[in-house]
């Protein structure tokens, strides 16, 4: 969604690099480019004006003029101001002192409230809560049925006493759901309310009545991030008519310009709390302004990537794999282990999304977008077509075995050959890193491994004394060698000098005297 904005900002900052000092004209030109980039991204005009004013004031101050690298300082200012308009600090859910905590979802029809109720329930379940979804959208056809299916997929409870399709009283359902949750030991109640295609009095009144009936701890306004400036207008109308505590952005995986996400927190004064960026139940997470700003500026999002890895990989399994790789040349690491690691990575989500979180990957956007996610499935099919013996020892895979594996997995023989070769290379590299050898071809760095292997290599090279190509130096080396041998024969010490009792008679050879002057 923020690709266009990211590209424009990256081009703007590129023009600043290499400048020792920034003149007023440079700052004005940069501010102008940032303004155009934000307006093209459909950010609200009042937000753009406030943002540019802050950036210009700070860029003209001492923190840039006295900086060693003014371009980096300007990027830092833009990053901090972006975090500011996105809401500043991460806002967490408020939970009731006496359960159940009631969360009410409000928004227009089509904004994704029902799907988001399931995602929020799934996310809360992962946090150790017992959520209950409540069907209070009794007007939209099949809304109750849809919520039941979503709840089943998310593995959470559902309260839907009315069939919907225009039948039932949503206010009474909401009121009864709290008592039902209390009896059945649900600690979070998520109320899915009805929406309209646009703001109208009936919608506002029904939302206000439900709010008054259940006294929610959090009212979350669900907004479609793809509808642009109208999202901000709708949010303001809801804030004034019903009131809400936080914003949830849905459809962040779309290709719209995303200005609503940058505008809504600043305009409404309510922070964005959650973001939904896909169709799956897992495509949902807490909204972190600093991480979103980092992504927009092409700096990646390592913290989210680490969190996803921690949720997916178990510590025990990771230690087991590390011990296998640390074995002799990593030979204990088999194709079965390789397959298990691949499947763990797939659980973290889309490979292209994961790569997009790495710093600097914005420059490889086209390659990442063209990445074929099915390659992982093809690799898994090849490994699963092997016998247990072949997976345990890939060295036994010969030509006839490759042909059989290729037929079983529906690929070319060359694909099997390439996979096995890549496996050996990957195992060798990972084993070297696990043993503290660092990355192949890179010098050892403090705290990053790479020391022992390099030292051994250097010692091996230093074993044989190199002879100089210069005749004079070579002659000197030969004389030194002869002197050392003679001293050793006469009981000299380890440095080739004579023993202490021979010091009186010791004299440098004439050739040495000549070199010494």
Secondary structure, 3 states (H helix, E strand, C coil): CCHHHHHHHHHHHHHHCCCCCCCHHHHHHHHHHHHHHHHHCCCCHHHHHHHHHHHHHHHCCHHHHCCCCHHHHHHHHHHHHHHHHCCCCCCCCCCCCCCCEEEEEECCCCCCHHHHHHHHHHHHHHCCCCEEEEEECCCCCCHHHHHHHHHHHHCCEEECCCCECCECCHHHHHHHHHHHHHHHCCCEEEEEECCCCCCCHHHHHHHHHHHHHHCCCEEEEEEECCCCHHHHHHHHHHHHHCCCCEEEEECCCCCCCCHHHHHHHHHHCCCEEEEECCCCCCCEEECCHHHHHHHHCCCCCHHHHHHHHHHHCCHHHHHHHHHHHCCHHHCCCCHHHHHHHHHHHHHCCCHHHHHHCCCCHHHHHHHHHCCCCHHHHHHHHHHHCCCHHHHHCHHHCCHHHHHHHHHHHCCCHHHHHHHHHHHHHHHHHHHHHHCCCCCCCCCCCCCCCCHHHHHHHHHHHHHCCCCCCCHHHHHHHHHHHHHHHHHHHCCCCCCCCCCHHHHHHCCCCHHHHHHHC
